[in-house]
């Protein structure tokens, strides 16, 4: 569904004219995304806030929100300030119109731009506002798809081939920084396959990795979900984050379009990504950020030679049904050594499927054991 080619001809013609031409081609398809949240009146806050975390189903192993290490900043969350207790324009982001079908236009943006919104609007480059509907969203890839009425919308953005990007290649970032709307910045590709550690459940422990394009094109608050464009006028990335810290400049990141093709297709078909679900709440045996105490390690009764693995803190669903329990230490999945929750999740998402069997090797009370788990589909967020 998302396809295109990437012609490497950046040396042809006047480079400034090529930037202008590329921007003119994509600019009409880049939109502003407005998120609204219903803010309860002061007397309702106690009722609304009560018990929000009870049985939330959040599992560090495969659930939760998208979080970056300290110093990283998503390019949205522009706060308008006062809370008047009604529907409030709460945050701004960007999006890219990539498809028109049966009277609808489809917009790709970031999950963190629309997450938690009660209602959504899209503002076209000419200033027209359109009500938007959330088609689907995925916190692991940080991608969401919206739909709007296609009336008045012309050409959609064309996607290129992000795998053919070269270091030093000129790129353009288009989006809605600080709510200004319709803003272009330019820079170069600083790195093509940068790996950024993230914490999906926001506990400060990195349990996922995001592959991104690094660029020095300015990406500011509100740029999230906007387009990173090559000089052929093709979108090769979706702007998503930056490093925001004192003394830091020119470190922006975009999700390569090649990494999200299948995600977008599945979101349009199903509204969510069907990922395998094991159902374990875990902590890494050797995690330096949240180390186990000496007593906790002694309670595991592990052989002295076992220093790495994933400790089960709770077992639910498939894991519970199969017999996993508190203080089991997972050391292999399908015969592959597992030392961290990140490796556990990667094996689940990349090497297994819903309904398939997963062979789990673990230590319990010092004895090496194994069992088979029938994987289910991950529950909805």
C-alpha positions, 0 to 999 in steps of 0.5 A: 500500500505504501510504496515508491522509489528513491532516485538518487539524483541529488547532484542534478540541478540547482540544489536550492531549486530542488528543495523548493520543488520537493517542498511544493510537491509534499507541502499540501499533503502535510497537515496539523493534528489537533487533539482534544481532551474532555477535562472534568469539572473540579468537583468531578475530579475525585470521581473520575480519578478513582481507581484508574490503575486498577486492573489496567492490564499493563504488562512491562513485557508487552504493554504500555506507553512509549517513553524515551531516555532522559533528554529525549523529547517527542515533537508535540504536546504543546499545552495551551495553558488554562483548564476551563473544564470543558472540551479543550484543545490540548495538544498539537502535532502533524500528519501526512495524507497518504491515501484517498479511498471511497470519499475518505483521506487517510492521515499517518501520524504518531501514536503519541500525538493522538494517544488519550485524545477524546476527539481529533481534528485535522487542519489542511495547509489552507487552514480548513479544519476537518473532523478526524476519526482514529482508524488505528494506533500502535504504541510499539511502532508509535504509528497511528492512522486517521481518516478525514473527509476527502472533499477538497483534498488534492494529491496525496504524499508519495512514499519513497524507499528509506533503505536507499538513504545516504549519509549527508543526503539533503532532507526537508522536515515539514510540520506544525512546530509550536502550533505555527503550522505549515513550516519547513526546515532542511538539513541532512541525513546524519545517520540512517539506522540509529537505534534508540532505546525506549521504555514501553511501560514508562518505568524507566527501564528500556525494554524496546528499541526504535530504529530511526533516521537521524537528521539535523533538520530542525524538529520542534514541538508539534513536528511529530507525525510530520514528513521527512522528505527527500529531494525527489519530493517523496516522504522517507520518514515520519518525524517523531522525536528530538533530543532536547537538552542544554547544549544539544542541537541538531538531533532530530529523529524520524521513523523510516517509512520502510519500517511502518509499511506493514503496520499501516496496512494492518491498522487500516484493515484491523485498527490494531496490530495483532501481536503474540501475548505471553502474559508475564510481568518481568524484571531482568535478573542483571538489570543495573537500573533496578537491581535485585537485592541480595535476598531477592536473588537468594530466594530464586535459588539459582545456580551460581553460574546463572547470572542472566535471565528474566524473572517472572513477577506475575503470570497471567493468561497464557503464561498462567495457564501453561504453569509459569509462576512467581520467581521463575527465571526464564533463560531460553525461548524456543532454545534461544538464550534470553537475558533481558525483557527486550530480548524476550519481547523481540523474540515474541514479536519477530519470531512467533505468531498468535496461536503458535506454541512457545517453548519456555526454558526456566529455572524454578527453585534451582532446577532447570525446567521447560514448558510449552505456552500457547500464545494468544493475541495481545489484549487491546490497549 
